[in-house]
Amino acid sequence: MSWEEVIKEALTVIFSIVFTLLLIVIAWMVMWHLFFSKIRFVREIIFPDGDGKQKDPSKKEELRNRREKRQRKDS
């Protein structure tokens, strides 16, 4: 075996591992955005100190206002 063949084989193995890891990361990101981020259990495992999202008080306030309007409308 010549040095060229050894280098080719080593590079092939290294690039194969890098390519596989890249595919795994891309697949995880796609699955996170489509599916995993909606599962509370997975969010708690990955973000133990919170739900992984910044709490936006304005959104909570907006939801509360909508509820109040709906309740007034129904009354």
C-alpha positions in Angstrom: 0.0 0.0 0.0 1.4 3.4 -1.0 1.1 6.5 1.1 -1.4 7.9 -1.4 -3.8 5.0 -0.8 -3.4 5.3 3.0 -4.2 9.0 2.8 -7.2 8.4 0.5 -8.6 5.8 2.8 -8.1 8.0 5.9 -9.7 11.0 4.2 -12.6 8.8 3.0 -13.2 7.6 6.6 -13.0 11.1 8.0 -15.3 12.7 5.4 -17.8 9.8 5.9 -17.9 10.5 9.6 -18.2 14.2 9.1 -21.0 13.8 6.5 -22.9 11.4 8.8 -22.7 13.7 11.7 -23.8 16.6 9.5 -26.8 14.7 8.4 -27.7 13.8 12.0 -27.5 17.4 13.0 -29.6 18.6 10.1 -32.2 15.8 10.7 -32.3 16.8 14.4 -32.9 20.4 13.6 -35.7 19.6 11.1 -37.4 17.3 13.6 -37.0 19.8 16.4 -38.7 22.5 14.4 -41.5 20.2 13.1 -42.1 17.9 16.0 -39.9 17.8 19.1 -40.3 21.4 20.1 -44.0 20.8 20.7 -43.4 18.0 23.2 -43.0 19.4 26.6 -41.1 16.4 27.9 -38.4 16.8 25.3 -38.1 20.5 26.0 -37.7 19.9 29.7 -34.9 17.4 29.0 -33.0 19.8 26.8 -33.9 23.0 28.7 -34.2 22.0 32.3 -34.4 25.6 33.6 -37.4 26.6 31.5 -39.3 25.6 28.4 -36.6 26.7 26.0 -38.4 29.8 24.9 -38.1 33.4 26.1 -41.3 34.4 28.0 -42.8 37.3 26.2 -45.1 39.2 28.7 -46.7 41.1 25.9 -48.0 37.8 24.4 -49.4 36.7 27.8 -51.1 40.1 28.1 -52.5 39.8 24.6 -54.0 36.4 25.4 -55.5 37.6 28.6 -57.1 40.6 26.8 -58.6 38.3 24.2 -60.0 36.0 26.9 -61.5 39.0 28.7 -63.1 40.3 25.5 -64.5 36.9 24.8 -65.9 36.6 28.3 -67.5 40.0 28.0 -69.0 39.1 24.7 -70.5 35.9 26.1 -71.9 37.7 29.1 
